[in-house]
């Protein structure tokens, strides 16, 4: 019987009378009509692993001389400028209660206790690995707590000798700034109080305002930690946060009125997400010259959340770094990111944001 007859499609892929002959042919290199070539599915993006018992073909051999892949950009523009010699590496970070307070640790209540040592060390490791030039910190206790962070960083190899520390009406939690570069000036908003429902309130943690100069370039940093989502009896927590955001926005507008080309970094724990009045109040209108761009930072997995609220098991983006129009062209969008080190949740319930400026 001829081979053409054995493989006649009208008689089936392999008629039973020709099995013996075809098997000999297959050993000589012919491919059966059911065989699939190409890379195994689990090696391709989005592919799935084979089911148990499935016969998976071996991948084809690598080509001897693969064709070169064209570069996405010329080599001269592919590598960003080195911030250590021309720009700035900035981190915004809520370090979760680096202060003395009553707290639960390992299901035990501790009275008047500092942040546990292993949590402090996790914060320091994360920051040293990221090698920032400037760090804007939330949830610092006393000035001595900020000094402790500074000392621990120095002992671990990251020397940030310049600092600034401020607060608001909250006597417990404050804002801090650590910098490799000298702080050339500090400022205060013209307004720190607001009226709500017939009562006067002050911004909870204040507005940190400090200017540094790095490699001949000025950067003015404005840091905030707005009212939390926890309810209080005195007023609606959301309205308090929106009014704090208005005070920040007024301060931004005053600075940009004095200098439309001001290089502003406005950052912190907004305690609200993008669609909210709080967020939109801070950033302003897109068509306005004073608009602040919220940097679209993500982690190594492409996720954008910055905070885990454990009691409610909610992941959300409430920490932001925003920049003025004058500074936006200097942002290294490709390498700026949310830090997702392995023990981030031991350090804090927030994740740190790193922005690199050319």
VEXGU-400781 format. One record per residue (C-alpha): residue number from 1; residue in three letters; x, y, z. Coordinates in pm, 1 decimal. Example, Ala and Ser with C-alpha at 12.3 -4.5 7.8 and 13.67 -1.06 7.14 Angstrom:
2
+-----+---------+----------+----------+----------+
! num ! residuo !     east !    north !       up !
+-----+---------+----------+----------+----------+
!   1 !     Ala !   1230.0 !   -450.0 !    780.0 !
!   2 !     Ser !   1367.0 !   -106.0 !    714.0 !
+-----+---------+----------+----------+----------+
This chain:
358
+-----+---------+----------+----------+----------+
! num ! residuo !     east !    north !       up !
+-----+---------+----------+----------+----------+
!   1 !     Unk !      0.0 !      0.0 !      0.0 !
!   2 !     Unk !    144.2 !    343.9 !    -93.1 !
!   3 !     Unk !    231.7 !    611.5 !    163.8 !
!   4 !     Unk !    -16.3 !    851.9 !     -5.8 !
!   5 !     Unk !   -295.1 !    603.6 !     59.1 !
!   6 !     Unk !   -187.9 !    555.8 !    417.9 !
!   7 !     Unk !   -206.9 !    931.0 !    479.5 !
!   8 !     Unk !   -518.0 !    994.6 !    267.5 !
!   9 !     Unk !   -722.9 !   1254.4 !    465.0 !
!  10 !     Unk !  -1047.2 !   1099.6 !    343.5 !
!  11 !     Unk !   -955.2 !    778.5 !    523.7 !
!  12 !     Unk !   -862.1 !    943.8 !    856.2 !
!  13 !     Unk !   -530.5 !   1076.5 !    977.2 !
!  14 !     Unk !   -371.6 !    729.7 !   1017.8 !
!  15 !     Unk !   -574.4 !    425.3 !    904.6 !
!  16 !     Unk !   -527.2 !    123.8 !   1123.2 !
!  17 !     Unk !   -379.4 !    -78.5 !    835.4 !
!  18 !     Unk !    -99.2 !    171.8 !    794.9 !
!  19 !     Unk !     -0.3 !    226.5 !   1157.4 !
!  20 !     Unk !    308.5 !     14.1 !   1134.8 !
!  21 !     Unk !    433.1 !    179.3 !    817.9 !
!  22 !     Unk !    360.7 !    531.9 !    939.8 !
!  23 !     Unk !    534.0 !    472.0 !   1266.6 !
!  24 !     Unk !    847.9 !    388.4 !   1067.0 !
!  25 !     Unk !    800.0 !    706.0 !    864.7 !
!  26 !     Unk !    762.5 !    916.5 !   1181.0 !
!  27 !     Unk !   1093.9 !    789.4 !   1310.1 !
!  28 !     Unk !   1251.9 !    928.8 !    991.9 !
!  29 !     Unk !   1135.8 !   1281.3 !   1078.1 !
!  30 !     Unk !    783.6 !   1318.2 !    934.9 !
!  31 !     Unk !    542.5 !   1515.8 !   1155.2 !
!  32 !     Unk !    196.1 !   1385.7 !   1237.6 !
!  33 !     Unk !   -103.5 !   1600.3 !   1146.4 !
!  34 !     Unk !   -190.3 !   1659.8 !   1514.2 !
!  35 !     Unk !    149.6 !   1785.3 !   1630.8 !
!  36 !     Unk !    177.3 !   2154.1 !   1736.3 !
!  37 !     Unk !    503.0 !   2341.5 !   1707.0 !
!  38 !     Unk !    625.1 !   2652.7 !   1893.7 !
!  39 !     Unk !    712.5 !   2749.0 !   2245.6 !
!  40 !     Unk !    535.0 !   2570.3 !   2534.7 !
!  41 !     Unk !    239.4 !   2774.1 !   2652.1 !
!  42 !     Unk !    373.1 !   2839.9 !   3003.5 !
!  43 !     Unk !    674.9 !   3020.4 !   2855.7 !
!  44 !     Unk !    460.6 !   3277.6 !   2674.6 !
!  45 !     Unk !    310.6 !   3584.9 !   2841.9 !
!  46 !     Unk !    -34.6 !   3501.5 !   2971.8 !
!  47 !     Unk !      6.7 !   3129.9 !   2894.2 !
!  48 !     Unk !   -112.4 !   2852.4 !   3122.2 !
!  49 !     Unk !     70.8 !   2546.0 !   3244.6 !
!  50 !     Unk !    -17.6 !   2211.9 !   3078.3 !
!  51 !     Unk !   -267.7 !   1986.9 !   3248.1 !
!  52 !     Unk !   -146.7 !   1666.4 !   3414.1 !
!  53 !     Unk !    -88.7 !   1392.9 !   3161.7 !
!  54 !     Unk !    -77.7 !   1626.9 !   2862.1 !
!  55 !     Unk !    202.4 !   1556.0 !   2616.9 !
!  56 !     Unk !    382.4 !   1883.0 !   2554.8 !
!  57 !     Unk !    613.5 !   1919.1 !   2254.5 !
!  58 !     Unk !    967.0 !   2028.5 !   2314.9 !
!  59 !     Unk !   1050.8 !   2385.6 !   2214.5 !
!  60 !     Unk !   1230.6 !   2440.9 !   1886.3 !
!  61 !     Unk !   1607.6 !   2488.0 !   1900.4 !
!  62 !     Unk !   1742.8 !   2838.1 !   1948.5 !
!  63 !     Unk !   1847.6 !   3001.9 !   1620.6 !
!  64 !     Unk !   2220.4 !   3017.1 !   1573.6 !
!  65 !     Unk !   2223.0 !   3384.2 !   1478.9 !
!  66 !     Unk !   1912.8 !   3560.1 !   1615.4 !
!  67 !     Unk !   1809.6 !   3882.5 !   1453.3 !
!  68 !     Unk !   1894.3 !   4188.4 !   1664.3 !
!  69 !     Unk !   1605.9 !   4359.0 !   1846.0 !
!  70 !     Unk !   1582.1 !   4728.4 !   1758.2 !
!  71 !     Unk !   1635.7 !   4966.2 !   2048.9 !
!  72 !     Unk !   1338.2 !   5165.6 !   2175.1 !
!  73 !     Unk !   1545.9 !   5480.4 !   2195.4 !
!  74 !     Unk !   1895.1 !   5593.0 !   2101.2 !
!  75 !     Unk !   2157.6 !   5478.4 !   2346.6 !
!  76 !     Unk !   2249.5 !   5836.5 !   2432.0 !
!  77 !     Unk !   1897.4 !   5913.2 !   2567.7 !
!  78 !     Unk !   1815.6 !   5571.1 !   2714.8 !
!  79 !     Unk !   2007.1 !   5618.7 !   3040.5 !
!  80 !     Unk !   1870.8 !   5888.7 !   3274.7 !
!  81 !     Unk !   2099.5 !   6144.7 !   3429.6 !
!  82 !     Unk !   2256.7 !   6041.5 !   3758.9 !
!  83 !     Unk !   2062.8 !   6219.8 !   4038.2 !
!  84 !     Unk !   2368.3 !   6199.1 !   4264.7 !
!  85 !     Unk !   2545.9 !   6448.7 !   4039.4 !
!  86 !     Unk !   2266.6 !   6642.0 !   3869.2 !
!  87 !     Unk !   1925.3 !   6587.3 !   4029.1 !
!  88 !     Unk !   1744.0 !   6452.5 !   4332.1 !
!  89 !     Unk !   1609.7 !   6128.6 !   4480.9 !
!  90 !     Unk !   1308.7 !   6205.4 !   4700.5 !
!  91 !     Unk !   1103.3 !   5971.8 !   4920.2 !
!  92 !     Unk !    765.6 !   6046.7 !   5080.4 !
!  93 !     Unk !    686.8 !   5801.6 !   5358.8 !
!  94 !     Unk !    439.6 !   5756.2 !   5643.6 !
!  95 !     Unk !    642.9 !   5549.3 !   5890.9 !
!  96 !     Unk !    340.0 !   5454.5 !   6106.4 !
!  97 !     Unk !    369.3 !   5586.6 !   6457.9 !
!  98 !     Unk !    741.0 !   5635.9 !   6510.2 !
!  99 !     Unk !    651.7 !   5771.3 !   6852.7 !
! 100 !     Unk !    568.9 !   5669.0 !   7208.7 !
! 101 !     Unk !    210.9 !   5553.5 !   7259.7 !
! 102 !     Unk !    -10.3 !   5272.2 !   7389.1 !
! 103 !     Unk !      0.7 !   4996.5 !   7128.7 !
! 104 !     Unk !    -64.5 !   4630.9 !   7059.7 !
! 105 !     Unk !    236.8 !   4417.5 !   6968.3 !
! 106 !     Unk !    207.7 !   4041.8 !   6917.1 !
! 107 !     Unk !   -144.7 !   4053.4 !   7063.0 !
! 108 !     Unk !    -20.4 !   4219.2 !   7380.8 !
! 109 !     Unk !   -104.4 !   4570.2 !   7492.9 !
! 110 !     Unk !    199.5 !   4783.1 !   7572.1 !
! 111 !     Unk !    154.3 !   5107.1 !   7764.2 !
! 112 !     Unk !    354.5 !   5416.8 !   7670.1 !
! 113 !     Unk !    575.4 !   5217.7 !   7434.6 !
! 114 !     Unk !    799.7 !   5326.8 !   7143.0 !
! 115 !     Unk !    777.1 !   5176.4 !   6796.1 !
! 116 !     Unk !    915.3 !   4819.9 !   6824.5 !
! 117 !     Unk !   1281.2 !   4778.6 !   6734.7 !
! 118 !     Unk !   1222.3 !   4526.9 !   6454.6 !
! 119 !     Unk !    977.5 !   4769.1 !   6290.6 !
! 120 !     Unk !   1224.8 !   5056.2 !   6318.8 !
! 121 !     Unk !   1498.1 !   4844.2 !   6164.9 !
! 122 !     Unk !   1266.7 !   4749.8 !   5875.8 !
! 123 !     Unk !   1208.7 !   5121.0 !   5804.3 !
! 124 !     Unk !   1582.0 !   5191.0 !   5809.4 !
! 125 !     Unk !   1664.6 !   4899.6 !   5578.1 !
! 126 !     Unk !   1403.9 !   5013.2 !   5328.0 !
! 127 !     Unk !   1531.7 !   5370.6 !   5324.9 !
! 128 !     Unk !   1900.2 !   5281.0 !   5307.0 !
! 129 !     Unk !   1836.0 !   5045.2 !   5015.3 !
! 130 !     Unk !   1655.8 !   5325.4 !   4826.6 !
! 131 !     Unk !   1940.2 !   5574.7 !   4890.3 !
! 132 !     Unk !   1732.4 !   5896.7 !   4887.5 !
! 133 !     Unk !   1877.2 !   6247.2 !   4903.7 !
! 134 !     Unk !   1568.6 !   6381.1 !   5083.5 !
! 135 !     Unk !   1294.9 !   6209.8 !   5287.0 !
! 136 !     Unk !    957.9 !   6361.8 !   5378.4 !
! 137 !     Unk !    819.9 !   6175.4 !   5681.3 !
! 138 !     Unk !    472.6 !   6146.4 !   5838.4 !
! 139 !     Unk !    372.7 !   6019.8 !   6184.7 !
! 140 !     Unk !    681.3 !   6130.0 !   6372.6 !
! 141 !     Unk !    645.2 !   6184.7 !   6748.4 !
! 142 !     Unk !    886.1 !   6421.7 !   6920.2 !
! 143 !     Unk !   1183.4 !   6595.3 !   6762.4 !
! 144 !     Unk !   1395.9 !   6332.5 !   6935.1 !
! 145 !     Unk !   1219.0 !   6063.9 !   6728.4 !
! 146 !     Unk !   1318.9 !   6238.5 !   6406.9 !
! 147 !     Unk !   1675.0 !   6262.2 !   6541.7 !
! 148 !     Unk !   1668.2 !   5888.7 !   6614.7 !
! 149 !     Unk !   1577.0 !   5809.2 !   6253.8 !
! 150 !     Unk !   1854.3 !   6039.6 !   6137.3 !
! 151 !     Unk !   2109.0 !   5867.1 !   6362.8 !
! 152 !     Unk !   2000.6 !   5515.8 !   6265.7 !
! 153 !     Unk !   2022.8 !   5602.7 !   5896.8 !
! 154 !     Unk !   2372.4 !   5744.4 !   5943.4 !
! 155 !     Unk !   2486.1 !   5434.0 !   6130.8 !
! 156 !     Unk !   2352.9 !   5223.5 !   5840.0 !
! 157 !     Unk !   2543.3 !   5428.9 !   5582.2 !
! 158 !     Unk !   2291.8 !   5697.8 !   5478.1 !
! 159 !     Unk !   2394.0 !   6039.0 !   5607.5 !
! 160 !     Unk !   2119.1 !   6304.2 !   5589.1 !
! 161 !     Unk !   2256.3 !   6572.9 !   5822.3 !
! 162 !     Unk !   1993.0 !   6843.6 !   5766.6 !
! 163 !     Unk !   1643.8 !   6828.0 !   5919.5 !
! 164 !     Unk !   1320.5 !   7017.3 !   5967.2 !
! 165 !     Unk !   1039.5 !   6930.3 !   6210.3 !
! 166 !     Unk !    691.8 !   7083.8 !   6243.1 !
! 167 !     Unk !    342.6 !   7007.4 !   6371.8 !
! 168 !     Unk !    -10.8 !   7137.8 !   6403.2 !
! 169 !     Unk !   -293.8 !   7104.1 !   6650.4 !
! 170 !     Unk !   -222.8 !   6732.1 !   6699.3 !
! 171 !     Unk !     19.3 !   6710.5 !   6995.1 !
! 172 !     Unk !    121.6 !   6353.5 !   6909.7 !
! 173 !     Unk !    195.7 !   6318.1 !   6536.8 !
! 174 !     Unk !    426.2 !   6551.4 !   6345.8 !
! 175 !     Unk !    600.5 !   6592.9 !   6010.9 !
! 176 !     Unk !    973.6 !   6567.1 !   5950.6 !
! 177 !     Unk !   1221.8 !   6623.0 !   5670.4 !
! 178 !     Unk !   1573.9 !   6481.0 !   5638.0 !
! 179 !     Unk !   1810.1 !   6601.2 !   5366.5 !
! 180 !     Unk !   2157.7 !   6540.0 !   5230.0 !
! 181 !     Unk !   2153.4 !   6897.7 !   5102.4 !
! 182 !     Unk !   2133.1 !   7209.2 !   5321.0 !
! 183 !     Unk !   1788.8 !   7351.1 !   5391.5 !
! 184 !     Unk !   1816.7 !   7706.8 !   5264.3 !
! 185 !     Unk !   1486.3 !   7833.6 !   5404.0 !
! 186 !     Unk !   1161.3 !   7729.9 !   5570.8 !
! 187 !     Unk !    817.3 !   7886.1 !   5555.9 !
! 188 !     Unk !    468.3 !   7881.1 !   5701.2 !
! 189 !     Unk !    126.7 !   7919.1 !   5538.1 !
! 190 !     Unk !    -51.1 !   8247.4 !   5595.2 !
! 191 !     Unk !   -353.3 !   8056.7 !   5726.8 !
! 192 !     Unk !   -359.8 !   7754.1 !   5954.3 !
! 193 !     Unk !   -715.0 !   7778.7 !   6092.2 !
! 194 !     Unk !  -1058.3 !   7739.7 !   5935.9 !
! 195 !     Unk !  -1422.3 !   7764.4 !   6041.4 !
! 196 !     Unk !  -1657.5 !   7468.7 !   6019.9 !
! 197 !     Unk !  -2010.6 !   7445.6 !   6162.3 !
! 198 !     Unk !  -1958.4 !   7753.4 !   6374.4 !
! 199 !     Unk !  -1631.5 !   7630.5 !   6524.4 !
! 200 !     Unk !  -1266.4 !   7709.3 !   6461.5 !
! 201 !     Unk !  -1028.6 !   7425.4 !   6376.3 !
! 202 !     Unk !   -655.0 !   7419.6 !   6309.1 !
! 203 !     Unk !   -484.9 !   7198.0 !   6057.5 !
! 204 !     Unk !   -404.5 !   6876.3 !   6241.5 !
! 205 !     Unk !    -37.9 !   6818.9 !   6156.8 !
! 206 !     Unk !     47.9 !   7148.7 !   5994.3 !
! 207 !     Unk !    213.2 !   7210.3 !   5658.3 !
! 208 !     Unk !    584.9 !   7146.3 !   5632.5 !
! 209 !     Unk !    750.6 !   7405.0 !   5406.1 !
! 210 !     Unk !   1123.0 !   7375.3 !   5337.0 !
! 211 !     Unk !   1348.6 !   7469.8 !   5046.4 !
! 212 !     Unk !   1670.0 !   7290.4 !   4955.9 !
! 213 !     Unk !   1920.2 !   7351.1 !   4680.0 !
! 214 !     Unk !   2071.9 !   7049.9 !   4506.9 !
! 215 !     Unk !   2334.0 !   7088.0 !   4233.2 !
! 216 !     Unk !   2235.8 !   7450.9 !   4182.7 !
! 217 !     Unk !   1862.5 !   7376.0 !   4155.1 !
! 218 !     Unk !   1606.1 !   7487.0 !   4416.8 !
! 219 !     Unk !   1329.6 !   7251.3 !   4529.8 !
! 220 !     Unk !   1052.7 !   7374.4 !   4756.8 !
! 221 !     Unk !    891.2 !   7087.5 !   4948.0 !
! 222 !     Unk !    544.6 !   7107.7 !   5103.0 !
! 223 !     Unk !    444.9 !   6810.3 !   5316.3 !
! 224 !     Unk !    112.1 !   6723.9 !   5478.2 !
! 225 !     Unk !    -61.1 !   6450.1 !   5673.0 !
! 226 !     Unk !   -431.3 !   6527.6 !   5648.0 !
! 227 !     Unk !   -710.0 !   6426.5 !   5885.8 !
! 228 !     Unk !   -763.8 !   6049.9 !   5900.6 !
! 229 !     Unk !  -1088.3 !   5878.4 !   5803.0 !
! 230 !     Unk !  -1160.0 !   5800.6 !   6167.6 !
! 231 !     Unk !  -1473.0 !   5978.1 !   6286.1 !
! 232 !     Unk !  -1470.1 !   6231.2 !   6567.5 !
! 233 !     Unk !  -1756.3 !   6392.5 !   6758.9 !
! 234 !     Unk !  -1660.0 !   6752.9 !   6685.0 !
! 235 !     Unk !  -1712.1 !   6750.6 !   6306.9 !
! 236 !     Unk !  -1739.0 !   6539.1 !   5994.3 !
! 237 !     Unk !  -1397.8 !   6384.6 !   5923.7 !
! 238 !     Unk !  -1428.1 !   6434.8 !   5546.6 !
! 239 !     Unk !  -1513.5 !   6804.5 !   5581.2 !
! 240 !     Unk !  -1214.9 !   6851.6 !   5810.6 !
! 241 !     Unk !   -986.3 !   6692.2 !   5553.0 !
! 242 !     Unk !  -1126.2 !   6902.6 !   5266.6 !
! 243 !     Unk !  -1072.2 !   7221.7 !   5465.0 !
! 244 !     Unk !   -715.1 !   7121.2 !   5544.7 !
! 245 !     Unk !   -664.4 !   7061.1 !   5172.4 !
! 246 !     Unk !   -794.5 !   7413.1 !   5102.5 !
! 247 !     Unk !   -534.3 !   7561.1 !   5336.2 !
! 248 !     Unk !   -262.9 !   7371.7 !   5150.2 !
! 249 !     Unk !   -399.2 !   7483.5 !   4812.0 !
! 250 !     Unk !   -410.3 !   7848.4 !   4921.2 !
! 251 !     Unk !    -47.1 !   7824.2 !   5028.0 !
! 252 !     Unk !     47.4 !   7670.7 !   4692.3 !
! 253 !     Unk !   -139.1 !   7946.3 !   4507.4 !
! 254 !     Unk !     41.0 !   8216.6 !   4707.3 !
! 255 !     Unk !    379.9 !   8065.8 !   4627.2 !
! 256 !     Unk !    299.0 !   8037.0 !   4256.7 !
! 257 !     Unk !    164.2 !   8392.0 !   4254.0 !
! 258 !     Unk !    499.1 !   8514.3 !   4386.6 !
! 259 !     Unk !    692.6 !   8289.1 !   4147.0 !
! 260 !     Unk !    500.5 !   8117.4 !   3864.0 !
! 261 !     Unk !    811.3 !   7906.1 !   3791.9 !
! 262 !     Unk !    842.0 !   7777.9 !   4148.1 !
! 263 !     Unk !    973.5 !   7420.7 !   4157.6 !
! 264 !     Unk !    726.7 !   7269.2 !   4403.0 !
! 265 !     Unk !    705.6 !   6913.8 !   4540.0 !
! 266 !     Unk !    376.2 !   6876.9 !   4728.2 !
! 267 !     Unk !    353.6 !   6539.8 !   4898.3 !
! 268 !     Unk !    223.5 !   6339.1 !   5188.3 !
! 269 !     Unk !    -52.7 !   6125.1 !   5326.9 !
! 270 !     Unk !   -372.1 !   6281.8 !   5187.5 !
! 271 !     Unk !   -589.9 !   6016.0 !   5354.1 !
! 272 !     Unk !   -812.1 !   6028.4 !   5045.3 !
! 273 !     Unk !   -808.1 !   5884.0 !   4694.8 !
! 274 !     Unk !   -804.1 !   6044.2 !   4349.3 !
! 275 !     Unk !  -1180.3 !   6093.6 !   4289.8 !
! 276 !     Unk !  -1231.2 !   6285.0 !   4615.6 !
! 277 !     Unk !  -1276.4 !   6655.3 !   4685.9 !
! 278 !     Unk !   -963.9 !   6645.6 !   4901.0 !
! 279 !     Unk !   -743.4 !   6528.9 !   4615.9 !
! 280 !     Unk !   -896.3 !   6761.7 !   4355.5 !
! 281 !     Unk !   -870.3 !   7057.6 !   4590.4 !
! 282 !     Unk !   -496.0 !   7001.7 !   4626.6 !
! 283 !     Unk !   -412.7 !   6941.1 !   4260.5 !
! 284 !     Unk !   -641.2 !   7213.6 !   4125.9 !
! 285 !     Unk !   -784.7 !   7241.0 !   3775.4 !
! 286 !     Unk !   -588.9 !   7080.4 !   3492.4 !
! 287 !     Unk !   -614.9 !   7390.4 !   3273.5 !
! 288 !     Unk !   -494.5 !   7620.5 !   3549.9 !
! 289 !     Unk !   -127.7 !   7730.9 !   3548.0 !
! 290 !     Unk !   -106.3 !   7623.5 !   3912.6 !
! 291 !     Unk !   -212.4 !   7264.8 !   3845.3 !
! 292 !     Unk !    -13.3 !   7002.2 !   4036.8 !
! 293 !     Unk !     58.5 !   6675.3 !   3858.0 !
! 294 !     Unk !     11.8 !   6369.7 !   4080.5 !
! 295 !     Unk !    285.6 !   6131.5 !   3970.3 !
! 296 !     Unk !    143.0 !   5794.3 !   3852.3 !
! 297 !     Unk !    381.5 !   5580.4 !   4056.3 !
! 298 !     Unk !    346.9 !   5201.6 !   4064.6 !
! 299 !     Unk !    529.2 !   4911.7 !   4225.8 !
! 300 !     Unk !    721.7 !   4630.5 !   4055.4 !
! 301 !     Unk !    394.4 !   4445.0 !   3984.4 !
! 302 !     Unk !    219.8 !   4745.7 !   3833.7 !
! 303 !     Unk !      7.4 !   4808.1 !   4145.8 !
! 304 !     Unk !    -59.3 !   5162.1 !   4267.7 !
! 305 !     Unk !   -190.8 !   5118.6 !   4624.9 !
! 306 !     Unk !     10.6 !   5272.5 !   4908.3 !
! 307 !     Unk !   -179.1 !   5179.8 !   5225.3 !
! 308 !     Unk !   -329.5 !   4867.2 !   5379.2 !
! 309 !     Unk !   -603.7 !   4931.6 !   5634.8 !
! 310 !     Unk !   -578.2 !   4598.8 !   5815.0 !
! 311 !     Unk !   -898.6 !   4608.6 !   6027.0 !
! 312 !     Unk !  -1104.9 !   4648.6 !   5708.7 !
! 313 !     Unk !   -861.4 !   4468.8 !   5475.1 !
! 314 !     Unk !   -866.5 !   4762.4 !   5232.9 !
! 315 !     Unk !   -581.7 !   4850.5 !   4997.5 !
! 316 !     Unk !   -591.4 !   5207.3 !   4866.2 !
! 317 !     Unk !   -384.6 !   5487.3 !   4713.8 !
! 318 !     Unk !   -382.5 !   5771.2 !   4966.8 !
! 319 !     Unk !    -15.8 !   5879.8 !   4958.7 !
! 320 !     Unk !     95.8 !   6108.6 !   4675.9 !
! 321 !     Unk !    381.7 !   6309.5 !   4534.2 !
! 322 !     Unk !    269.2 !   6598.6 !   4314.3 !
! 323 !     Unk !    477.4 !   6854.6 !   4128.5 !
! 324 !     Unk !    426.6 !   7198.6 !   3977.5 !
! 325 !     Unk !    433.7 !   7252.0 !   3602.2 !
! 326 !     Unk !    785.9 !   7396.9 !   3618.0 !
! 327 !     Unk !    925.0 !   7080.1 !   3777.9 !
! 328 !     Unk !    730.0 !   6817.1 !   3585.7 !
! 329 !     Unk !    973.4 !   6799.9 !   3286.9 !
! 330 !     Unk !   1251.0 !   6693.6 !   3525.4 !
! 331 !     Unk !   1067.6 !   6388.2 !   3663.9 !
! 332 !     Unk !   1223.3 !   6054.8 !   3575.0 !
! 333 !     Unk !    890.9 !   5877.7 !   3524.3 !
! 334 !     Unk !   1055.8 !   5556.3 !   3411.2 !
! 335 !     Unk !   1249.2 !   5493.6 !   3732.7 !
! 336 !     Unk !   1026.9 !   5658.0 !   3994.1 !
! 337 !     Unk !    810.7 !   5403.7 !   4175.7 !
! 338 !     Unk !    634.9 !   5276.0 !   4486.3 !
! 339 !     Unk !    879.8 !   5076.4 !   4696.0 !
! 340 !     Unk !    755.4 !   4721.5 !   4756.6 !
! 341 !     Unk !   1038.0 !   4561.5 !   4949.9 !
! 342 !     Unk !    966.2 !   4221.6 !   5100.4 !
! 343 !     Unk !    908.4 !   4340.7 !   5457.5 !
! 344 !     Unk !    732.7 !   4669.0 !   5379.1 !
! 345 !     Unk !    442.9 !   4573.3 !   5609.3 !
! 346 !     Unk !    677.4 !   4518.2 !   5903.6 !
! 347 !     Unk !    804.4 !   4872.7 !   5862.0 !
! 348 !     Unk !    468.4 !   5048.7 !   5823.2 !
! 349 !     Unk !    111.1 !   5013.2 !   5704.8 !
! 350 !     Unk !    208.6 !   5253.5 !   5424.2 !
! 351 !     Unk !    447.6 !   5200.5 !   5134.4 !
! 352 !     Unk !    714.7 !   5455.8 !   5051.3 !
! 353 !     Unk !    708.2 !   5659.4 !   4728.2 !
! 354 !     Unk !   1034.3 !   5729.2 !   4546.0 !
! 355 !     Unk !   1057.5 !   6002.6 !   4283.6 !
! 356 !     Unk !   1375.2 !   6073.1 !   4090.3 !
! 357 !     Unk !   1439.5 !   6411.7 !   3932.8 !
! 358 !     Unk !   1693.8 !   6467.8 !   3655.7 !
+-----+---------+----------+----------+----------+
